[in-house]
Amino acid sequence: MFVLRRALNGTAEFLFVSLWDSMEAVQAFAGPDVEKAVYYQEDAAFLLEKEPRVAHYEVLSAPKGA
């Protein structure tokens, strides 16, 4: 997993990039609507807002060992 952060107007924005073995693995975690964001109860204590949707991309190239 990669966690990226940027400071913007006095707040911090985070981008989480996770790598999965397959879309079937994503579906096993997220359920049938794989683009619906999944949050944990404790996330509410840390987030100012929760994005309702996620985006999925295919890895076309990666460094060796990644």
C-alpha positions as CSV (number, residue, x, y, z in Angstrom):
1,M,0.0,0.0,0.0
2,F,1.1,3.6,-0.7
3,V,-0.1,6.5,1.4
4,L,0.4,9.9,0.0
5,R,-0.2,13.2,1.7
6,R,-0.3,16.9,0.7
7,A,-1.0,20.0,2.8
8,L,-3.6,22.3,1.2
9,N,-5.1,25.3,2.8
10,G,-4.4,24.3,6.4
11,T,-5.6,20.7,6.0
12,A,-4.0,17.5,4.8
13,E,-5.3,15.4,2.0
14,F,-4.4,11.7,1.8
15,L,-4.4,9.4,-1.2
16,F,-4.3,5.6,-0.5
17,V,-3.2,3.3,-3.2
18,S,-3.5,-0.4,-2.6
19,L,-2.5,-3.2,-4.9
20,W,-4.8,-6.3,-5.1
21,D,-4.2,-9.7,-6.7
22,S,-7.5,-9.5,-8.7
23,M,-10.8,-7.8,-9.0
24,E,-12.3,-10.9,-7.4
25,A,-10.2,-10.2,-4.3
26,V,-11.5,-6.6,-4.3
27,Q,-15.0,-7.8,-4.6
28,A,-14.5,-10.3,-1.7
29,F,-13.6,-7.3,0.4
30,A,-15.9,-4.6,-0.9
31,G,-18.9,-6.5,-2.0
32,P,-20.6,-6.5,-5.3
33,D,-20.3,-2.8,-5.9
34,V,-16.5,-2.5,-6.0
35,E,-16.6,1.2,-6.6
36,K,-18.5,2.0,-3.4
37,A,-16.0,3.1,-0.7
38,V,-15.6,1.0,2.4
39,Y,-15.0,2.7,5.7
40,Y,-14.4,1.5,9.2
41,Q,-16.3,2.9,12.2
42,E,-13.1,4.5,13.7
43,D,-12.5,6.4,10.4
44,A,-15.1,9.0,11.5
45,A,-12.7,10.3,14.2
46,F,-10.0,11.1,11.6
47,L,-11.8,12.2,8.4
48,L,-13.4,15.5,7.6
49,E,-15.3,14.0,4.7
50,K,-15.6,10.5,3.2
51,E,-15.5,10.0,-0.5
52,P,-18.5,7.8,-1.6
53,R,-16.7,6.1,-4.5
54,V,-13.3,4.7,-5.4
55,A,-11.5,4.2,-8.7
56,H,-9.7,1.1,-9.9
57,Y,-6.8,1.0,-12.3
58,E,-4.7,-1.7,-13.9
59,V,-1.0,-1.8,-13.2
60,L,0.7,-1.7,-16.6
61,S,4.3,-1.3,-15.5
62,A,6.0,-1.6,-12.1
63,P,9.6,-1.7,-10.8
64,K,11.1,-5.1,-10.2
65,G,10.2,-6.4,-6.8
66,A,7.1,-4.2,-6.4
